[in-house]
């Protein structure tokens, strides 16, 4: 009798080697895909070059390192159960291959490496349907090629040696990764990601030293001050932060010609070309420019508990300046609203404060719009401009040059780019890049036109002759980068009729230096007061005796510029006149690495422990409200999670049930974490009114109306309290504000009439006079 049994074959080293060979050849194909994609996009001159050779070597090294680890897994599993080692190795190699596809696709679109914090903060490639389709096709293609290479490698079976010579080959290949030149374009992206993640997670560096390590005596930037004529009146400060603006768009840059207005004023300005953003994040740029602040682990505004500091907003407001922040997007994103609220900014204009008469930026394919384009933002500013005897500081954050580059009249601007393209002197690589990114260059031209109109509106004001304009890039980059330092390069243009002359300046400076220099200039005014000590990370735009700290979005301190050297991780390089990286001075390598390590520890310490500045030196006390332990126990018992809308529903129910104190406590906790939660603020106002604390109620509800002038519930609550408290005359002013914002519902009109009737008459209160400036189309 014949007995048939299924005995699974034990796989050998030859089977494992075939998987590895298929993996290596698939990586080689991915190398070609990366190079030809970058060539087609106008990023590199030739796809077949030295970079490709280095990339292949680094891929081989990664494959060797990976095979060392997976070979142990393979042998263990095969010994435990025949066939499982083979299948497990195949799955693991395939997973690493797919991850490399993702990282290469990110590099092709963003020209930068991916970091673990990008996933933590919600990584996105900003995918269009075409990019998604291409991504899927690349994955399918690589998967099929991997399988085909594995099958094809069968003919190598007779040549695959035994374990000993095989491990020698792998060992030599692994060593190759430690001696080859590395940059983002020629690295195996997965190995780089793993290495960066390990450094990030295993960084146990701690700070030991004085309590406030950044605190120092105030140091003036006298060289900067000398460029300006003296003036009896404090100058106005206007700061414009332009997303994606790079030196390549200005002057003799390789993509010059797309920002003609900015080019025209640059000739009459102080202009820095060797200038750096301290972070690649737009949100970080706000904190860095205004406050020369440390990054923390994920950006200053992302700190769970904010820290005492001084910024241009706080210090200038203390010196009788009006303060304003203007942004066409949502200021509540990335905690900007909390930061601005803590700085007690007088006017915060963001997406929530535009009426229906303004046109939103077109929605993307997901139906989401970022907000209002630059032209609408400047038009809104002009419509509400008011003449004041107080000087002003106004900060504009642009939106139109942020992906997906959705601008008004896009057909016109894209046509302009295509026509201008024929008259501009581009080489082949540049031509391919412009054709591939017409939307980017069209957005740059639109933003430049809008900026020109903003300057024309300022020229119509009484402040025109006494204003200093600061224009710079955010640090976000949409152009190919030549080295890790140039990733941070942005222009700085300072324009004013108060300047003695225009001048190009070649010293190295950064966003951190802007606030110290502006304050050095302003402190020349009689009566202008500043604290005796500061904690700036920058020293001033023309003082070169400091360091430049560099970070990436959501990723803490990454690099340092110090003593004309650039240090990032284990790499140290000298810095040339055009920010090219040079062979470093070997004698300073160790000291620079220690300097970076030391500052990383300081950065973590001062932001975590609130040790940037002592409380008595800060204009405003910041940080979250301190709740008692028993209060936090109760809050935790009714609110578990981060859904603050659910917490608001609980607070409202408590208030309706008459438990006012608990409702106020819970709403205070909500507002401490989400300062822009308008419903929680209105609830607080109503509760104080129900408790007959009318002054407190009116203060809160007038704040709610000012912050959200199109939210009807805020008007309704405020009109109720005016009626209950006998402050009926105030209703006429609110009615004018309602008309201005096109809010005239039947219910609200009845509440206005109720207040007026209580006074015994209906009256029209003269509207506050506003010197609106017409935005010329």
C-alpha positions as CSV (number, residue, x, y, z in Angstrom):
1,X,0.0,0.0,0.0
2,X,1.4,3.4,-1.1
3,X,1.3,6.1,1.5
4,X,1.5,9.7,0.2
5,X,2.8,12.4,2.6
6,X,3.3,16.1,2.1
7,X,6.7,16.9,3.4
8,X,7.6,20.6,3.1
9,X,11.0,21.2,1.6
10,X,13.4,23.0,3.9
11,X,14.7,26.1,2.1
12,X,18.4,26.8,1.9
13,X,20.8,29.7,1.7
14,X,20.4,29.5,-2.1
15,X,16.6,30.3,-1.8
16,X,17.4,33.2,0.6
17,X,20.0,34.6,-1.8
18,X,17.6,34.6,-4.7
19,X,15.2,36.7,-2.6
20,X,18.0,39.1,-1.9
21,X,19.1,39.3,-5.6
22,X,15.5,40.1,-6.6
23,X,15.5,42.8,-3.9
24,X,18.8,44.3,-5.1
25,X,17.7,44.5,-8.7
26,X,14.4,46.1,-7.7
27,X,16.3,48.7,-5.8
28,X,18.4,49.3,-8.9
29,X,15.3,49.9,-10.9
30,X,14.0,52.3,-8.2
31,X,17.3,54.2,-8.6
32,X,16.7,54.7,-12.3
33,X,13.1,55.7,-11.5
34,X,14.3,58.4,-9.1
35,X,16.9,59.8,-11.4
36,X,14.7,60.0,-14.5
37,X,11.9,61.5,-12.5
38,X,14.2,64.2,-11.2
39,X,15.6,64.8,-14.7
40,X,12.1,65.0,-16.3
41,X,11.2,67.6,-13.5
42,X,14.2,69.8,-14.3
43,X,15.9,69.0,-11.0
44,X,19.1,67.4,-12.3
45,X,21.0,67.8,-15.5
46,X,21.5,64.2,-16.4
47,X,19.9,61.0,-15.0
48,X,23.0,58.8,-15.7
49,X,25.7,60.4,-13.6
50,X,28.0,60.0,-10.6
51,X,25.1,60.4,-8.2
52,X,23.4,57.3,-9.7
53,X,26.6,55.3,-9.1
54,X,26.7,56.4,-5.4
55,X,23.1,55.6,-5.0
56,X,23.6,52.1,-6.4
57,X,26.5,51.5,-4.0
58,X,24.4,52.8,-1.0
59,X,21.5,50.5,-2.1
60,X,23.9,47.6,-2.1
61,X,25.2,48.5,1.3
62,X,21.7,48.7,2.7
63,X,20.7,45.3,1.1
64,X,23.8,43.8,2.7
65,X,23.0,45.1,6.2
66,X,19.4,44.0,5.9
67,X,20.4,40.6,4.7
68,X,22.6,40.1,7.8
69,X,19.6,40.6,10.0
70,X,17.0,38.7,7.9
71,X,19.3,35.8,7.3
72,X,19.2,35.1,11.1
73,X,15.4,35.3,11.0
74,X,15.4,33.0,7.9
75,X,17.5,30.3,9.4
76,X,15.7,30.4,12.8
77,X,12.2,30.1,11.2
78,X,13.3,27.4,8.7
79,X,14.8,25.4,11.5
80,X,11.5,25.8,13.4
81,X,9.2,24.9,10.5
82,X,10.3,24.4,6.9
83,X,9.1,27.0,4.5
84,X,8.2,29.7,7.1
85,X,11.7,31.3,6.9
86,X,11.4,31.7,3.2
87,X,7.9,33.1,3.3
88,X,8.7,35.4,6.2
89,X,11.9,36.7,4.5
90,X,9.9,37.3,1.3
91,X,7.3,39.4,3.2
92,X,9.9,41.4,5.0
93,X,12.0,42.2,2.0
94,X,8.8,43.2,0.1
95,X,7.8,45.5,3.0
96,X,11.2,47.3,3.0
97,X,11.0,47.6,-0.8
98,X,7.5,49.2,-0.6
99,X,8.7,51.6,2.1
100,X,11.6,52.6,-0.1
101,X,9.1,53.4,-2.9
102,X,7.1,55.7,-0.5
103,X,10.3,57.5,0.6
104,X,11.6,58.0,-2.9
105,X,8.2,59.3,-4.0
106,X,8.3,61.8,-1.1
107,X,11.8,62.9,-2.2
108,X,10.8,63.3,-5.8
109,X,7.9,65.6,-4.8
110,X,9.4,67.4,-1.8
111,X,13.2,67.2,-2.4
112,X,13.7,66.2,1.3
113,X,13.9,63.1,3.4
114,X,11.1,61.9,5.5
115,X,11.3,61.8,9.3
116,X,9.4,59.9,11.9
117,X,7.7,63.1,13.2
118,X,6.2,63.6,9.7
119,X,4.1,60.5,10.3
120,X,3.3,61.6,13.9
121,X,2.0,64.9,12.6
122,X,0.0,63.5,9.8
123,X,2.3,62.9,6.8
124,X,0.9,63.7,3.4
125,X,2.3,63.9,-0.1
126,X,-0.4,66.3,-1.1
127,X,-1.6,63.7,-3.6
128,X,-3.6,64.5,-6.7
129,X,-5.4,61.8,-8.6
130,X,-2.6,61.6,-11.1
131,X,0.0,61.2,-8.4
132,X,-2.0,58.5,-6.6
133,X,-2.4,56.6,-9.9
134,X,1.3,56.9,-10.6
135,X,2.2,55.8,-7.1
136,X,0.0,52.7,-7.4
137,X,1.5,51.9,-10.8
138,X,5.0,52.2,-9.4
139,X,4.2,49.9,-6.6
140,X,2.6,47.3,-8.9
141,X,5.5,47.6,-11.4
142,X,8.2,47.2,-8.7
143,X,6.3,44.2,-7.2
144,X,6.1,42.5,-10.6
145,X,9.8,43.3,-11.3
146,X,10.8,41.9,-7.9
147,X,9.0,38.6,-8.7
148,X,10.5,38.5,-12.2
149,X,14.0,39.1,-10.8
150,X,13.5,36.4,-8.3
151,X,12.5,33.9,-11.0
152,X,15.3,35.0,-13.2
153,X,17.9,34.5,-10.5
154,X,17.4,30.7,-10.6
155,X,20.2,30.4,-13.2
156,X,22.6,31.7,-10.6
157,X,22.1,28.7,-8.3
158,X,25.2,26.9,-9.5
159,X,27.3,29.9,-8.7
160,X,26.0,30.8,-5.2
161,X,28.6,29.7,-2.8
162,X,28.4,28.5,0.7
163,X,27.8,30.5,3.9
164,X,31.3,31.6,4.6
165,X,32.2,33.4,1.3
166,X,28.7,34.8,1.1
167,X,29.0,36.5,4.5
168,X,32.3,38.0,3.5
169,X,30.7,39.6,0.5
170,X,27.8,41.0,2.6
171,X,30.2,42.3,5.2
172,X,32.3,44.2,2.5
173,X,29.1,45.7,1.0
174,X,27.8,46.8,4.4
175,X,31.2,48.5,5.0
176,X,30.8,50.4,1.8
177,X,27.9,52.5,3.2
178,X,30.2,54.0,5.9
179,X,32.7,55.4,3.4
180,X,30.6,56.6,0.5
181,X,29.6,60.2,0.1
182,X,26.0,60.8,1.3
183,X,23.4,63.4,0.6
184,X,19.6,63.0,0.3
185,X,19.7,62.3,-3.4
186,X,22.2,59.4,-3.3
187,X,21.2,57.7,0.0
188,X,19.1,54.6,0.5
189,X,16.1,56.4,1.9
190,X,15.0,53.5,4.2
191,X,18.4,53.2,5.9
192,X,18.5,57.0,6.3
193,X,15.1,56.9,7.9
194,X,16.0,54.1,10.3
195,X,19.3,55.9,11.3
196,X,17.5,59.3,11.9
197,X,14.7,57.6,13.8
198,X,17.2,55.8,16.0
199,X,19.1,59.0,16.8
200,X,15.8,60.7,17.5
201,X,14.5,58.0,19.9
202,X,17.8,57.3,21.6
203,X,18.7,60.9,22.3
204,X,19.0,61.0,26.1
205,X,21.1,64.2,26.1
206,X,20.3,66.3,29.2
207,X,21.2,69.8,30.2
208,X,23.1,70.7,33.4
209,X,23.9,74.3,34.0
210,X,22.5,77.7,35.1
211,X,18.8,78.1,35.5
212,X,18.3,80.4,32.5
213,X,21.0,79.4,30.0
214,X,19.8,81.8,27.2
215,X,19.6,84.9,29.5
216,X,22.1,87.6,28.7
217,X,22.6,91.3,28.9
218,X,21.0,93.2,26.1
219,X,23.4,93.7,23.1
220,X,22.7,96.3,20.5
221,X,23.2,95.9,16.7
222,X,24.7,99.3,16.1
223,X,25.8,98.5,12.5
224,X,22.2,97.9,11.6
225,X,21.0,101.1,13.2
226,X,23.6,103.1,11.2
227,X,21.8,102.3,7.9
228,X,18.7,104.4,9.0
229,X,18.1,108.1,9.3
230,X,17.0,109.3,12.7
231,X,13.3,110.1,13.1
232,X,11.4,111.9,15.9
233,X,8.5,109.5,15.6
234,X,8.6,105.7,16.2
235,X,8.4,104.0,12.8
236,X,5.7,101.5,11.9
237,X,6.9,97.9,11.3
238,X,5.3,95.8,8.5
239,X,6.5,92.2,8.2
240,X,5.5,90.0,5.3
241,X,6.3,86.3,5.4
242,X,6.1,84.7,1.9
243,X,5.7,80.9,1.7
244,X,8.3,79.3,-0.5
245,X,10.2,82.5,-1.4
246,X,13.8,81.7,-2.2
247,X,16.8,83.8,-3.5
248,X,16.5,81.9,-6.8
249,X,13.4,84.1,-7.6
250,X,15.2,87.4,-7.1
251,X,18.0,89.4,-8.7
252,X,20.2,87.2,-10.8
253,X,18.8,84.0,-9.3
254,X,18.3,81.1,-11.7
255,X,14.5,81.6,-11.7
256,X,14.5,85.4,-11.6
257,X,11.8,87.3,-13.4
258,X,8.7,85.9,-11.7
259,X,8.7,88.5,-8.9
260,X,9.3,91.8,-10.7
261,X,7.8,94.1,-8.0
262,X,9.9,92.5,-5.2
263,X,12.9,92.8,-7.5
264,X,12.2,96.5,-8.0
265,X,12.2,97.4,-4.3
266,X,15.2,95.1,-3.5
267,X,17.4,97.5,-5.4
268,X,16.5,100.2,-2.9
269,X,16.6,97.9,0.2
270,X,19.0,96.2,2.6
271,X,19.1,92.8,1.0
272,X,20.6,89.6,2.5
273,X,21.2,86.7,0.1
274,X,23.2,84.5,2.6
275,X,20.2,84.4,4.9
276,X,18.6,81.4,6.6
277,X,15.2,80.5,8.0
278,X,15.7,78.7,11.3
279,X,13.1,76.1,10.4
280,X,11.4,74.6,7.3
281,X,8.0,75.2,9.0
282,X,5.8,78.3,8.2
283,X,4.4,78.3,11.7
284,X,7.9,78.2,13.2
285,X,8.8,81.2,11.1
286,X,6.2,83.3,13.0
287,X,7.7,82.5,16.4
288,X,11.3,82.8,15.1
289,X,10.9,86.2,13.5
290,X,8.8,87.7,16.2
291,X,10.5,86.2,19.2
292,X,13.9,84.6,18.2
293,X,12.6,81.6,20.2
294,X,13.8,78.1,20.7
295,X,12.1,75.3,18.8
296,X,11.3,72.7,21.5
297,X,10.7,69.2,20.2
298,X,8.0,70.0,17.6
299,X,8.0,73.8,17.2
300,X,7.5,76.5,19.8
301,X,3.8,76.8,19.2
302,X,3.4,73.1,19.7
303,X,4.6,73.2,23.3
304,X,2.0,71.5,25.5
305,X,2.7,74.2,28.2
306,X,3.7,77.5,26.7
307,X,6.8,79.4,28.1
308,X,7.5,82.9,29.3
309,X,9.2,85.0,26.6
310,X,9.3,88.4,25.0
311,X,8.4,89.1,21.3
312,X,8.1,92.1,19.0
313,X,4.3,92.0,19.6
314,X,4.6,92.2,23.4
315,X,7.5,94.6,23.7
316,X,6.1,97.0,21.1
317,X,2.6,97.0,22.6
318,X,4.2,97.8,25.9
319,X,5.7,100.8,24.1
320,X,2.3,102.1,22.9
321,X,2.3,100.3,19.5
322,X,-0.9,98.9,18.0
323,X,-0.4,95.2,17.0
324,X,-1.9,93.2,14.2
325,X,-1.7,89.8,12.6
326,X,-3.1,89.1,9.2
327,X,-3.5,85.6,7.6
328,X,-6.0,84.4,5.0
329,X,-5.9,80.9,6.5
330,X,-7.0,79.4,9.8
331,X,-5.0,80.8,12.7
332,X,-6.2,78.1,15.0
333,X,-4.1,75.6,13.1
334,X,-0.8,74.7,14.8
335,X,-1.8,76.8,17.9
336,X,-1.1,80.1,16.3
337,X,-4.2,81.5,17.9
338,X,-3.0,80.5,21.3
339,X,0.4,82.2,20.7
340,X,-1.3,85.4,19.4
341,X,-3.8,85.4,22.3
342,X,-0.9,85.1,24.8
343,X,0.8,88.1,23.1
344,X,-2.5,90.1,23.5
345,X,-2.4,91.1,19.8
346,X,-5.0,93.9,19.1
347,X,-6.2,92.7,15.7
348,X,-6.1,89.0,14.6
349,X,-7.5,88.8,11.1
350,X,-7.8,85.2,9.8
351,X,-10.2,83.1,7.7
352,X,-13.0,83.4,10.2
353,X,-13.2,87.2,9.9
354,X,-13.9,87.5,6.2
355,X,-17.5,88.2,5.0
356,X,-19.2,86.7,2.0
357,X,-18.0,89.6,-0.2
358,X,-14.5,88.1,-0.2
359,X,-13.7,85.2,-2.5
360,X,-12.2,82.0,-1.0
361,X,-9.3,80.3,-2.6
362,X,-10.6,77.4,-4.8
363,X,-11.0,74.1,-3.1
364,X,-8.7,71.2,-3.8
365,X,-9.8,67.8,-5.1
366,X,-10.8,66.8,-1.6
367,X,-13.1,69.9,-1.4
368,X,-10.9,71.7,1.1
369,X,-9.8,75.3,0.8
370,X,-6.9,76.7,2.8
371,X,-8.6,80.2,3.0
372,X,-8.4,83.5,1.3
373,X,-5.7,84.4,-1.3
374,X,-3.2,87.2,-0.8
375,X,-5.2,89.7,-2.8
376,X,-8.3,89.2,-0.7
377,X,-6.2,89.4,2.5
378,X,-4.7,92.7,1.5
379,X,-8.1,94.0,0.3
380,X,-9.6,93.1,3.7
381,X,-6.8,94.9,5.5
382,X,-7.3,98.0,3.4
383,X,-11.0,98.1,4.0
384,X,-10.5,98.2,7.7
385,X,-7.5,100.5,7.8
386,X,-7.7,103.2,10.4
387,X,-5.5,106.2,10.9
388,X,-4.0,106.3,14.4
389,X,-1.6,108.5,16.4
390,X,0.0,105.3,17.7
391,X,2.7,103.5,15.7
392,X,1.8,100.0,14.5
393,X,3.4,96.6,14.0
394,X,1.6,94.5,11.4
395,X,2.5,90.9,10.5
396,X,1.2,89.4,7.2
397,X,1.5,85.6,6.6
398,X,0.9,84.8,2.9
399,X,-1.1,81.8,1.6
400,X,-1.2,81.9,-2.1
401,X,2.3,80.3,-2.6
402,X,1.4,77.3,-0.4
403,X,0.6,74.1,-2.1
404,X,-1.7,73.4,-4.0
405,X,-1.0,76.9,-5.4
406,X,-4.6,77.8,-5.9
407,X,-4.8,81.4,-7.0
408,X,-7.4,83.7,-8.6
409,X,-7.2,84.0,-12.4
410,X,-4.9,81.0,-12.6
411,X,-5.4,80.7,-16.4
412,X,-4.1,84.2,-16.8
413,X,-1.1,83.7,-14.6
414,X,-0.2,80.3,-16.1
415,X,-0.4,81.9,-19.5
416,X,1.8,84.7,-18.3
417,X,4.4,82.2,-17.1
418,X,4.3,80.3,-20.5
419,X,4.8,83.6,-22.4
420,X,7.5,84.9,-20.1
421,X,9.2,81.5,-20.4
422,X,10.1,82.2,-24.0
423,X,11.9,85.4,-23.2
424,X,13.8,84.2,-20.2
425,X,17.3,82.6,-20.5
426,X,16.9,79.2,-18.9
427,X,19.1,76.2,-19.5
428,X,17.6,72.8,-20.3
429,X,17.2,71.7,-16.7
430,X,15.6,75.0,-15.7
431,X,13.2,74.8,-18.7
432,X,12.1,71.3,-17.7
433,X,11.5,72.4,-14.1
434,X,9.4,75.5,-15.0
435,X,7.3,73.5,-17.4
436,X,6.8,70.8,-14.8
437,X,5.8,73.4,-12.1
438,X,3.9,76.1,-14.0
439,X,1.4,76.4,-11.0
440,X,4.3,77.3,-8.6
441,X,5.7,80.0,-10.8
442,X,2.2,81.4,-11.6
443,X,1.5,81.6,-7.8
444,X,4.8,83.5,-7.3
445,X,3.8,86.0,-9.9
446,X,0.3,86.4,-8.4
447,X,1.8,86.9,-4.9
448,X,4.2,89.5,-6.3
449,X,1.4,91.4,-7.9
450,X,-0.7,91.3,-4.7
451,X,2.3,92.5,-2.7
452,X,2.8,95.4,-5.1
453,X,-0.8,96.5,-4.5
454,X,-0.4,96.3,-0.7
455,X,2.6,98.6,-1.0
456,X,0.5,101.0,-3.1
457,X,-2.2,101.0,-0.5
458,X,0.4,101.8,2.2
459,X,1.6,104.7,0.1
460,X,-1.9,106.3,0.4
461,X,-1.7,106.3,4.2
462,X,-0.2,108.9,6.5
463,X,2.2,106.2,7.7
464,X,3.9,105.8,4.3
465,X,7.0,107.8,5.1
466,X,7.6,106.3,8.4
467,X,7.3,102.6,7.8
468,X,9.9,99.8,7.7
469,X,8.9,96.8,5.5
470,X,10.5,93.4,6.1
471,X,9.9,90.7,3.5
472,X,11.3,87.2,3.8
473,X,10.6,83.6,3.0
474,X,9.0,81.2,5.5
475,X,11.6,78.4,5.1
476,X,9.2,76.1,3.2
477,X,10.8,75.1,0.0
478,X,9.4,74.0,-3.4
479,X,12.7,74.1,-5.3
480,X,15.4,71.5,-5.6
481,X,18.1,71.9,-3.0
482,X,21.9,71.6,-3.6
483,X,22.9,70.7,0.0
484,X,21.4,70.4,3.5
485,X,22.3,74.0,4.4
486,X,20.7,75.5,1.3
487,X,17.4,73.8,2.4
488,X,17.1,76.8,4.8
489,X,18.1,79.6,2.5
490,X,15.6,82.4,2.1
491,X,16.0,86.1,1.1
492,X,15.6,89.0,3.5
493,X,14.5,92.4,2.1
494,X,14.2,95.5,4.4
495,X,12.7,98.5,2.6
496,X,12.0,101.9,3.9
497,X,12.2,105.6,3.0
498,X,14.1,105.9,6.3
499,X,17.0,104.0,4.8
500,X,20.1,106.0,3.8
501,X,20.7,103.8,0.8
502,X,20.1,100.3,-0.6
503,X,22.8,97.7,-0.1
504,X,23.4,94.0,-0.7
505,X,24.8,92.4,2.5
506,X,26.7,89.2,2.4
507,X,27.1,88.3,6.1
508,X,25.3,85.1,7.3
509,X,22.2,85.8,9.4
510,X,18.8,84.2,10.1
511,X,15.2,84.8,11.1
512,X,16.3,84.8,14.8
513,X,18.3,88.0,14.2
514,X,15.4,90.1,12.9
515,X,13.8,91.0,16.3
516,X,17.1,92.0,18.0
517,X,18.0,94.3,15.2
518,X,14.6,96.0,14.9
519,X,14.5,96.6,18.6
520,X,18.1,98.0,18.5
521,X,16.7,100.6,16.0
522,X,13.5,101.3,17.9
523,X,15.2,101.8,21.3
524,X,16.8,104.9,19.9
525,X,13.4,106.6,20.3
526,X,12.8,108.7,23.4
527,X,10.9,106.9,26.0
528,X,11.2,103.4,24.3
529,X,11.7,100.9,27.1
530,X,13.1,97.4,27.0
531,X,14.1,94.9,29.7
532,X,17.8,95.0,30.6
533,X,18.2,91.3,29.7
534,X,17.1,89.2,26.8
535,X,17.0,85.6,25.8
536,X,17.2,85.9,22.0
537,X,18.7,83.0,20.0
538,X,19.9,85.6,17.5
539,X,22.3,88.5,18.1
540,X,21.3,90.8,15.2
541,X,21.4,91.0,11.5
542,X,24.9,92.5,11.3
543,X,26.5,90.9,14.3
544,X,28.3,87.7,13.2
545,X,29.5,86.4,16.6
546,X,26.5,84.1,17.2
547,X,25.3,80.7,16.1
548,X,22.4,79.9,13.8
549,X,20.1,77.1,15.0
550,X,18.4,75.1,12.4
551,X,15.3,72.8,12.7
552,X,12.8,71.0,10.5
553,X,9.1,71.0,10.8
554,X,8.0,68.9,13.9
555,X,11.5,67.7,14.4
556,X,13.4,69.8,16.9
557,X,16.9,71.0,16.5
558,X,18.6,69.3,13.5
559,X,21.7,71.4,12.7
560,X,23.9,74.3,13.7
561,X,25.9,77.0,11.9
562,X,28.8,78.1,14.1
563,X,32.3,79.5,13.4
564,X,31.6,79.4,9.6
565,X,30.9,75.6,9.8
566,X,27.8,73.6,9.4
567,X,27.2,70.6,11.6
568,X,24.3,68.2,11.3
569,X,24.4,64.9,13.2
570,X,27.8,63.4,12.7
571,X,28.5,65.5,9.6
572,X,30.6,68.7,9.7
573,X,31.4,71.0,6.8
574,X,32.8,74.4,6.1
575,X,30.7,77.1,4.5
576,X,31.6,78.9,1.3
577,X,30.5,82.3,0.0
578,X,27.4,81.0,-1.7
579,X,26.6,78.5,1.1
580,X,28.3,75.6,-0.7
581,X,29.7,73.0,1.7
582,X,33.5,72.7,1.9
583,X,36.0,70.4,3.5
584,X,36.0,71.2,7.2
585,X,38.8,72.1,9.5
586,X,39.4,68.8,11.2
587,X,40.5,70.5,14.4
588,X,37.0,71.9,15.1
589,X,34.9,68.8,14.3
590,X,34.7,67.5,17.8
591,X,34.0,70.9,19.4
592,X,31.2,71.6,16.8
593,X,29.5,68.2,17.4
594,X,29.6,68.9,21.1
595,X,28.2,72.4,20.6
596,X,25.2,70.9,18.7
597,X,24.7,68.3,21.3
598,X,24.8,70.9,24.1
599,X,22.3,73.2,22.4
600,X,19.9,70.4,21.7
601,X,19.9,69.8,25.5
602,X,19.4,73.5,26.2
603,X,16.5,73.7,23.6
604,X,14.7,70.8,25.3
605,X,15.3,72.1,28.8
606,X,14.2,75.7,28.4
607,X,11.0,74.8,26.6
608,X,10.1,71.9,28.8
609,X,10.8,73.6,32.1
610,X,9.7,77.2,31.1
611,X,13.2,78.5,31.5
612,X,13.6,80.8,28.5
613,X,13.0,84.0,30.6
614,X,12.2,84.7,34.2
615,X,8.6,85.8,34.8
616,X,9.6,89.3,36.0
617,X,11.3,90.0,32.7
618,X,8.5,88.8,30.4
619,X,5.9,91.4,29.3
620,X,3.1,88.8,29.6
621,X,2.9,85.8,31.8
622,X,2.2,82.8,29.5
623,X,1.6,79.2,29.9
624,X,-1.5,77.2,30.6
625,X,-3.8,77.9,33.5
626,X,-2.8,75.9,36.6
627,X,-5.7,73.8,37.8
628,X,-5.8,72.4,41.3
629,X,-5.2,68.7,41.6
630,X,-8.8,68.1,42.8
631,X,-10.1,70.1,39.8
632,X,-8.1,68.0,37.4
633,X,-9.4,64.8,39.0
634,X,-13.0,66.1,38.4
635,X,-12.2,67.3,34.8
636,X,-10.8,63.8,34.0
637,X,-13.9,62.2,35.4
638,X,-16.2,64.0,32.9
639,X,-13.8,64.5,30.0
640,X,-11.5,61.7,28.8
641,X,-9.9,62.3,25.5
642,X,-9.3,65.3,23.1
643,X,-12.8,65.8,21.7
644,X,-13.4,69.3,23.1
645,X,-16.7,69.6,21.4
646,X,-18.0,66.8,23.6
647,X,-16.5,68.5,26.6
648,X,-18.4,71.7,25.6
649,X,-21.6,69.7,25.4
650,X,-21.0,68.4,29.0
651,X,-20.3,72.0,30.2
652,X,-23.5,73.3,28.6
653,X,-25.5,70.5,30.2
654,X,-24.0,71.3,33.6
655,X,-24.9,75.0,33.1
656,X,-28.5,74.2,32.1
657,X,-28.8,72.1,35.2
658,X,-27.7,75.0,37.3
659,X,-24.2,73.8,38.2
660,X,-22.6,77.0,37.1
661,X,-19.2,76.6,38.9
662,X,-18.5,73.2,37.3
663,X,-19.6,74.5,33.9
664,X,-17.2,77.4,34.2
665,X,-14.4,75.1,35.3
666,X,-14.9,72.8,32.4
667,X,-15.2,75.6,29.8
668,X,-12.1,77.3,31.3
669,X,-10.2,74.0,30.7
670,X,-11.5,73.8,27.1
671,X,-10.4,77.4,26.4
672,X,-7.0,76.8,28.0
673,X,-6.4,74.0,25.4
674,X,-8.4,75.4,22.5
675,X,-8.3,79.3,22.8
676,X,-10.4,79.7,19.7
677,X,-13.4,77.5,20.9
678,X,-16.0,80.2,20.5
679,X,-18.9,78.3,21.9
680,X,-17.1,77.7,25.2
681,X,-16.3,81.5,25.4
682,X,-20.0,82.3,24.8
683,X,-21.1,79.8,27.4
684,X,-18.8,81.5,29.9
685,X,-20.4,84.8,29.1
686,X,-23.9,83.5,29.4
687,X,-23.2,81.8,32.8
688,X,-21.8,85.0,34.2
689,X,-24.9,86.8,33.0
690,X,-27.1,84.2,34.7
691,X,-25.1,84.8,37.9
692,X,-25.7,88.5,37.4
693,X,-22.0,89.2,36.9
694,X,-22.9,91.5,34.0
695,X,-19.6,93.4,33.5
696,X,-17.6,90.1,33.3
697,X,-20.2,88.7,30.9
698,X,-20.2,91.7,28.6
699,X,-16.4,91.7,28.5
700,X,-16.3,88.0,27.5
701,X,-19.1,88.3,24.9
702,X,-17.7,91.5,23.3
703,X,-14.4,89.6,22.9
704,X,-16.3,86.7,21.3
705,X,-18.0,89.1,18.8
706,X,-14.6,90.8,18.0
707,X,-12.9,87.4,17.5
708,X,-15.7,85.9,15.4
709,X,-17.6,88.8,13.8
710,X,-19.8,86.5,11.6
711,X,-21.0,84.1,14.4
712,X,-24.6,84.9,15.1
713,X,-24.8,83.2,18.5
714,X,-22.2,85.6,19.9
715,X,-24.4,88.6,18.9
716,X,-27.5,87.0,20.3
717,X,-25.9,86.3,23.7
718,X,-24.4,89.8,23.9
719,X,-27.7,91.5,23.0
720,X,-29.4,89.5,25.7
721,X,-27.0,90.6,28.3
722,X,-27.2,94.3,27.2
723,X,-31.0,94.0,27.8
724,X,-30.8,92.2,31.1
725,X,-28.1,94.6,32.5
726,X,-29.6,97.8,31.3
727,X,-26.8,98.6,28.9
728,X,-29.3,99.0,26.0
729,X,-27.5,102.0,24.3
730,X,-24.6,99.7,23.4
731,X,-26.9,97.7,21.2
732,X,-26.8,100.4,18.5
733,X,-23.1,100.0,18.1
734,X,-23.4,96.2,17.8
735,X,-26.2,96.7,15.3
736,X,-23.9,98.7,13.1
737,X,-21.3,95.9,13.3
738,X,-23.9,93.4,12.4
739,X,-24.8,95.4,9.3
740,X,-21.2,95.7,8.3
741,X,-20.9,92.0,8.4
742,X,-24.2,91.3,6.6
743,X,-25.8,89.7,9.7
744,X,-29.4,90.8,9.9
745,X,-31.5,87.8,10.9
746,X,-35.1,88.4,12.2
747,X,-34.2,87.0,15.6
748,X,-31.2,89.4,16.1
749,X,-33.1,92.4,14.8
750,X,-35.9,91.8,17.3
751,X,-33.2,91.7,20.1
752,X,-31.8,95.0,18.9
753,X,-35.3,96.6,18.8
754,X,-36.0,95.2,22.3
755,X,-33.0,97.1,23.6
756,X,-33.9,100.3,21.7
757,X,-37.5,100.1,22.9
758,X,-36.3,99.8,26.5
759,X,-34.6,103.2,26.0
760,X,-37.9,104.6,24.8
761,X,-36.9,105.2,21.2
762,X,-35.3,103.7,18.2
763,X,-32.1,105.4,17.3
764,X,-29.4,105.1,14.7
765,X,-25.9,105.6,16.2
766,X,-23.4,107.1,13.9
767,X,-21.0,104.5,12.7
768,X,-17.4,104.7,13.8
769,X,-15.4,106.4,11.0
770,X,-12.9,104.1,9.3
771,X,-10.5,105.3,6.7
772,X,-10.9,102.4,4.3
773,X,-8.3,102.0,1.5
774,X,-9.5,100.8,-1.8
775,X,-7.6,97.8,-3.1
776,X,-7.1,98.5,-6.8
777,X,-7.6,95.5,-9.1
